[in-house]
Amino acid sequence: MAGLINDEDIQLVRERARIDEVVEQYVTLRRSGGTMKGLCPFHDEKTPSFHANPARGTFHCFGCGEGGDAIAFIQKIEGLSFVESMERLAAKYGIQLRYEEGESRGPRRDPQQRQRLLEAHRLAGEFYAQTLASAPEASPGRQFVTDRGFDQRAAETFAMGWAPRSGTALIAHLKSKGFTDDELVTGGLARRSSRGLFDAFQGRLLWPIREMTSEIIGFGARRMFEDDFMQGKYVNTSESPIYKKSQVLYGVDLARRQISSESRAVVVEGYTDVMACHEAGVRTAVATCGTAFGEGHAKVLRRILLDDGAMHGEVVFTFDGDEAGQRAAMKAFEGDQQFAAQTYVAVEPRGMDPCDLRLADGDAGVRALVDARIPLYRFVLDNVLTRYDLDRADQRVDAVREAVGLATSIRDKSKVEEFLREVATRVGVDVDQVRTEHRRYKPAVKPERRVPTQQAETPAPAPPPQPFVSFGARQFADEREALKALAQHPHLARVPAESLDDDDFTHPVAQEIWRTMLKVGLPEQTDPTFVPRVSDALVSDDLRRVLSLAAMEPLSSTEGSTARVVTAVMARLRLLTVGRLVEDLRSKLQRTDPAEQPDEYREVFSQLLARQGEFRELRDKTFGGE
């Protein structure tokens, strides 16, 4: 696991990586006032709504809401992690990153080791590919490629290779390039025995496994001979400093841009399935590497899909129609909630995988399989209902109770009612019964350990949840203005903001950003790193998008100096709070009887007078005494 990147180096990358230079590698920008404008690379549009601000080092799209600094831009457009984006920009601008140990991050990362292992794998990939293309002993591998319906071009596209049977050919080749025994063993390219070092793969057909950056980090190998010393039909590189099978998807380097463009990922089970899909025109196909699809794989896809809850994305799993395929589908459904995108399943009724299907029905058959996908929750519903005897009343009740829980996986909530009707029809009960069970349904939660008490208290019933109001609603206009002033002119807002507190921001989004700004600290002078530092400290991408918009959108008022406008905005926000307090005190005073509660009446009256005075003073600051 990588160590933490030194904070000073992060700051240096931010200072040197000009946002316009970084963006213009992907987007044509034209100057528009103080910013640069272009077509957004993150959503389809005809009128430019994407802005880059070189002075502040940030970008923001007013169409889709994406925003951030140069590091965030590389993360989003390339589907990389923060560390990967930092390393790419550091390399571009000639910055040597330093890594520090973090309490939860394990030992310090050795950048030189990583680069050496990547180079060894690159050379190994070239060696294996050349061997498959020309060595006489690789003829079984070439025949396999042909038998599976692929030509030489496809083998070259996926850089397939052949591991010689000698057992030392790769070692000799890489040692001639200056690599040590320890490096080859650490990288999983060689193994040690009592008789010395030997190649990890021998007499096997190989597929290079790459990161999204196209760098080879490991290999998948298929057995071709019965006397192979490795028992598994398919074997992958052992885990190493650069290869973690739970975080890697085969084919992601080729599929990444298409997944992002189409907002769809197709998850298949094997290397030849990925090849078959791509050859058939389904270029969003990826596969796990010898392990079940898990949380780490979901995170990789979410980064590429920009899986942010917009309900436009799809993740399509393909499974065989046999019992193993059913189990795989149920396993995938357990992790369904990891995605904001809707999950689907495509099952070939004859039990064929995409590679076999392409051999039988051609490219059109593979495309038809994906097009015929059904929501994963509906596939699982079939599986659930087979476990109940629907001729028995009690079993029908149990079936409904389990089935309604699947509705939590329906991303488009307008389709929930349709699903409940389907459950009623399938089980043979009245739809009102299904609706009732759905209202009662509560997802299972893991029990928490509780400290035993002498007397258990009955908890008070929870109040009904309040409807969430968007931060873009009209009643929060002044809070949005205040955030804009704080983000764009924090040095001018610092003093007037001293009179503000959490109660002045009523929306939870504004409250969280305000608290984070206070933790970071408002600067005393112009500081272009303030917004990026606040963005780093925020806990979610939704909050970062709001901050990005606040940093980019002009203030509504332009009358007078900037300092006067900022002061007025801060005063206006406090004015609204004091106005609410005045109304509360007036209500309380009206409910207080001066004859029966003279002391309380005088106290409330005194508080009201003080608040009214504060209100008039703030009104003068805000409106200039009008």
N, C-alpha and C positions, 0 to 999 in steps of 0.2 A: 504494500500500500504506500502511495506517495506521501512524502512529508509535506508540511505546510510551506508555501512559497513565502519568502521574506516580504514583509509589508512594504519596505522601501522599494523593492523590485517591482511590486505591483503598482506602486505609485509612479515609478519611472516609466513603466510600460504605458500607463495612462497618459503621461505627459508627452511621450514621444509619438504615440500612435494617433495621428490626426484622424479624426472621425471621417473627414471628407476623403482622405487618401484611402482609408480602409473600405469605405462604402463604394467608392468609384471603381473598385475592382469588380463590382457586381452590378452597379446601377449607374446609369448616366444622370449626372446632376447638373442643374443649371441654377445660377444664383438668383435668389428672389428676396430682395431686401437684405436683412442681416443673416439669412439662412440660405441653404441650398436645397433645391426641390427636385424630386424625381418620382418615377413610378415605383410603388412599393414592391419589394421582392417577396413579401410574405403573404400577399393576397392579390387576386386579379382585380385590376382597375384600369380605367381608361383615362381618368383625370388624375394627375399627380397629387398625392396627399402625404407623401413621405418627405420629411424635412430632416436635414442634417445641420447642426449648428456648430461650426468650427470653434467659435469663441467659448462655448460651454463644453465642447467635447461630447455632445449627446446627439441622438437621433430620436425621432418620434414619427409614427404614422398616424394621422388623424382619421384614417379610414378603418384600420384594424386594431389600433391601440398599442402596437408593438413599440418598444422604446428602450433606451439604455445608452451605454457608452460603447466604445469600440470593441471591448472584450465581449460585451453582451451581443453585439451584432455578429461577431464571428461565431459565438455559441449558437445563435439562432439559425444563421444561414448555412452553417456547415454541420449542424447537429453535434457539436462537440461539448465536452464538459468545460468547466471554468479553467481547470488546470491545462487541458489541451489547448484551449484558446489562448491562454497566457503564453504557453510555450511556442505556439505558432507566431504570435505577434512579437515575442522576444527574439525569436530567430530572425524575423523580417527586419527588425530595427537594431540588431546587433547587441542585444542585452543579454548578459550572462545571469541566469536566474540562480538564486541561492535558496536552498531548502532548509527548513527548520523542523525540529522534532515537535510534534503535537501530542498531547496526552492520549488522544484516542486515534491517532493516525499511525502508530507503530514506528519502526525505525526510519531514519532519514533516507530519503530516496537518493540513489546514486545515478545522476543523469548520464554519466559516461558509460555505466554498465548497460543502461537501457539502449543507448545508441549502438553500442557494440553488439548487443543481442539482436537488435533490429537489422543491423548490417549483415550479421551471420545468416539470419533468416532470408534476407534478400538474395544473398549469394546462393544459399541452399535452394531457394525457389528456382533460380536460373539454372542451377545444375540439374535439378530434377526435371525441369521442363525440357531441357536440351536432351537429356537421357531418353525421355519418352518419345521425343520426335525422331531420334536417329539411332539409338542403340538397338542392335538385333535382339538382345534379351528382353526388351520392352514390348515385343510383338504381342504378348497376351494382353498388355494394357491397351495397346492401340486397337486390338480386336474388340475388347470390352467397350471402348468408346463407340466403335462402329455399331456393335450389337445393340447398344442402348439408344441408337438413333441420332448420334451426334457425329459431326464431321470434324476435320482438323481445325477449321476456323473456330468452332465452339470450344474445342480443347484448348486452343491458344487464348481465347477470350477469358476463360476461367483459369488459365495458367496451370493446367493439369500437369502432373509430373510422374516420374517413375523412380522408385528407390532401388538401386542395384542390389543384387543378391549377395554380393561379395562380403558385405558386412562392415567394410572399412572404406569404401569409395568416397563417401561424403566426408568422413573424418580427414582423409588424406587431402581432399580438395580444400577444405576450410583451413586446415593447419598450414597449407601452403600459402594461404592468404594472411597468416599471422595470428590466427585464433588459437587460444590455449585449450587444453583438455577441460579445465574447470568451466570455461565459458560455454563450451559445447554441451557439457552435462547440465549446467545451470539453465541453459536455454531449451533443454529437452530434445536437442538434436542428436545426442549420443548418450550411451549408458555405460556404466562400469560393471565389470565382473572380475572374478578372480584371475581371469586370463587377460584382463586389460580392457581397453575402450572398444566399443563397437557401435555401429550406426543404430539409431533408435528404430528406424524402419528399414526393412530389407525385403525385396521382391514384392513390393506393394504399389498399387496405383494411388496417387496422391492428389489432394486438393489443398492449395494454400488457403489458410484462414487469415483474413485481413481485418485490421481496424477500419473505422470509417475514413481514416486518412490514407487508406490503401496500403499501409505498411503491413508486411507479413509478420504475424506473431506466433504462428503455429501451423500444423498440418493435420488434415484428416486422411487416414490411410485405409484402403480396402484390401482384404486378404485375397490373393490370387492363386496361392498354392496350398495344397493340403498339408504339406510338411512345414508350414510357417510356424515359427516358435511362439508367435503371439496368437492366442486363441480367438480373440474377438474378430468377427467379420469386419467390423469397422472399429478402428482405434484412433484416438486423437493424441496430439502432443500432451505430455503430462503438464500439470500446472507449473508455471514459472513466473518470474518477476514481470513478464510482459503478457502472459496468457492466463486468463481466468475464464474458464468455460461458462461460468454462470453469468458472465457479463459480455459474452461475445455471440454475435449472430453471423453465420456464414452467408456471404453474398451481400452484406450490408454496404460494402464499399461500392458495389455496382448499383444497388437499389436505392441508396440514400436519397439522391436528388429526386428520383421518380416518386418515392414514398412521400416526400415533402410536397411535391407538385400535385399529386393526385389525392393526398390526405388518405391514403390507403396502404396498409401493409398486409401481405399475404404470408402466413407462417406455414411452412411445409416441414417435412420430417427428415429429408436427406439431401445430400449434395447433388445427386442426379435429379432430384425433384426440383431443386432451385434452377439447375441448368435447363430442365425441360420447360419450366414456367417462363424463364427469360427468352428462350428460343421461340416460345409460342406467343410472345408479346406481352406476357404478364411480368413486367420488369420491376415489380414491387415485391418479389418473392425473396424470403430469407429463411434460414433454418437454424435451429439450435445445433450445437456441436456435441452430440453424444450425451445429452442430458435433457431432462424435461424442461419445458418452458416455465420460467420462474420470474421472480420479482426483478432480478437484475436485467433480464432480457426485456421485461416490460418497460423499465426505465430507459433503456436504449431506444426503444420504439417511440416512447413518449417524447423524447428530445427531438427526434426526427419529425414526428407528426405535429409538433407544437400542440400537444394534447392538452388544451387548456379549458375544456368544458364547453366549447362552442358547438358541440354535437355534430360537427361536419365530418369528423374522421371515422375511419373504419379499420378494424383489425380482423382479418379473415383467417381462421385456422382451417387447415385441411387435415382430415383424419380418414384412415381406412374405415370401412363399414363393419369391421369385425369387432369382437369383444375388446381387444386391446385399444381399438380406436374409440370405443365408447368410454373406456377408462380415461384415455387421454383427454377426451372432451370434458369429462367431469372435472379432471384436474385443472384444465384451463379455466373452467367456470369458477373454480374456487378463487382464482386470481382476477376475476372479471372486474372487480371494483378498483383495480389498479389503474384502469383506463377511464378517461372521460369519453373517449371515442366509443362508439357502439361496436360490440364484438359479434362476429358472425362465424358460422361453420359451414364448410363445403365438404360434403361427404359423397364419394363415388359409390353408388349402390352395389357395383360389382366387386367392391373391395380393392380397386386399383389405386395406386399412388399416381401422382402427376406424370412421372416418367413412363410407367406402364400405359397410362391412359393416352399419352402422346403417341406411343408406338401403335396403339390400337385404333385411335380415332383421329390422330393428327393434331396439329396446333389448335384447330377449332374446338376439339374436345376439351383441351385444357382451359381454354378461355370460357367455354360453356360451363365448366365445373365451377369456376370462380363466380361467374355471373349468376349461377343458380344458388348462391349462398343463402342461408336463412339465419335469422338471429340466433345466437348461441342459446339464449334463454328458452327459445321455442324448441330447439333440439333437446335441451335438458328436460323440458316439460315431458317430452315423449318418454325419456328415460325414467322420470319420476313416476308417471302414471302406470308404467308396466309393473311397478312394485306393489300395486294395490289391487285387491279384488273389488272392482267397481260394482259388482252385483250386491255387495253388502253395504248397508246404510252407514255403519260405523267406519268402514274403509273409505267410503266416499267423503265423509267428513275429514278424515285424516289426509286424504289426497288433496282436498281443497286447501287445507291449512298449510301443507308443504308447498303447493303450487303457487299460492299467492305471494310467497316470499321471493319468487323469481321476478316479480314485478319491479323489485329494487334495481334490477339490471337493465331496465328499459330507460335509455337516456332521454328519448323524446316522450315526455310525460303525457302528451296528447294521445299517445297510443296505449296508455295503461288501461283505459276503459275497454278498448277493443280486445286487449289480452284477457281481461277478466271475463268478458263474454265468451271468449274461446274456451277458457277453463270451464265455465259453466256448461257449455255444450259438450266438451270432451268428457266431463265427469258425469253429466246427467243430473244436474241440480239447478235450482233457480238462481238467476244471476244476482238477485238481492242477497242471497246467502253468501255468495262469493265476495260481493262488495263488503258485507259485514265482516267477514274474516280478514279481508284486506285492511280494513280500518283498524282492526284489533292487532294486526300483525306487528310484532316487534322483533327486529333482528337479534339473533343470539349473540350474547357478549360473553367474553371470558370472565368467570367469577373473580372478584377481587378479594384479596385476603383482608379480613376485618379483625380488629382487635375486639375480643369478646367483652361485652359490658354486662353489668348486673341486671339491667333492665332495658330491653329494646324499646325504642320509641317509634311510634308509627309516624312515618314521614308525612309532612303536609303535602297534599296534591300539588303537582307542578302547575304553574299557571300556563294557560294556552300560549303557544309561541306567537310572538308578534310578527306580522308580515314584514319582510325585509324591504326597505325602501332604497332605491338606487341612489348612490352618491351624486348622480347626475341630475337628480330632481331639483326643481326650482327652489325649494326651501333651503337648499344647501349652497346656493350661489355665493353667499358671503364667505362661507368656509372654503370654497374652491378658490376664491379670490385671495384669501389669506395664505393658502398654501402656495399659490403662484408668487405672491410677494416674498414669502420665505424662501422659496426655491430659487428665484431669479435674483433677488437682492438681499441675501441673508445678512450681510453686513449692515445694511440700512434698517432692516427689520429687528435687529438684535435688541436695541434699547426699547422701542415701543412694545416689543413682544414680552418684555419682562412683566408686564401687567396681565398677561394672559395665563390661563391655567387650563386643565383638561376639560372643565365644564364649558369652556367657550366653544369647543368643538363638540358637536352633538352626534355626528355620524361616526361609527366605529372606524371607518377607513381613515377619516381625517384625524381622529384621535391617535391612531397607531402611528401615522406618519409624523404627527406633531411630537409625540413622545420620542420617536426615534431621532428626530432633528435635535431635540434637547439633549439626548444621550450623546450624539455626535458632537454637539456644541456649535452654536451659531458663531461664525467668524467675525473678527473685528474689521477686516478689510476684504476686498474682493478675493474670492477663493474658488477657482474653477473646479477644484476637486470636491467641493462640499456635496453637490448632488450625487456624484458617484459613490462617495463614502456613505451617504444616507441610504442609497439604493442597496449597497452591499449589506447594510445592517437590517434591512426590512426582511420580513419572514416569508413573503410570498411574491410570486410574479404579478399577481393582480395589483398589489400595493405598488410594486415598481412601475407598472404601467401608469397608474394614477400620478405618481411622482414625475415620471417622464413627461406626461402631458402638462403638468403644472409648471415644469421647467421650460416648456416650449411655447405654450399658448400666451399671447400678450395679455397684460392687465387690461381690464375693461376701461378704467379711467386713465386718461393721458393729460389731464389738466394740471398745470403747475409742475414743479420739479418732481423728479422721481422720488426723492426723499419725502416730500410732502404727500405724494400719492400713497407711498408705503405706510406712512404714519396714519393716514386717514383710513386705510384698509384695516389696519390693526385695531384702531379705535372703533371702527364700525362693528367689528366682530365682538368686541367687548361690550359695545352699546347694546347689541341684541341680547347678550346674556343678562346685563343689568335690567333691561326692559322686561325680560321674563321674571326676574326676581321681584321687580316692582309689582307686576301683576299678581304674583304669588302672595306678596305681603298685603296687597289690597284685598285679595280674597280672604286671607286669614283675618284681617282686621274686621271685615264685614261679618265674619262668623264669631267674632269675639264680643261678648256683652260687656260694655264699659262699667255697668252698674255692678255686675256680679264678678267680673274679673278685671278690676281697675289696674292692677299692677301689670298684668299681661297685656292689657290694652295699651297702656302707656309704652311698654317695651316694643310692641309691634309697631306702634305709631312712630316711635323714635327711629326704628330701623327703616321704616318706609320713607321718612323725611331724608335720612342719610342716603338711601338708594336713589331717591328722586334727584338729590343734589348731584350725585355721581353721574346720573343719567344726563342731566343738563350739561355737565362739564364735558362728557364724552361727545355729546351731540355737537357742541361747539367745535371740538377738534375735528369731528368728522365732516361737518357741513359748513365750517367757517363762520359759525354763529348765526346761520339762517334759522 
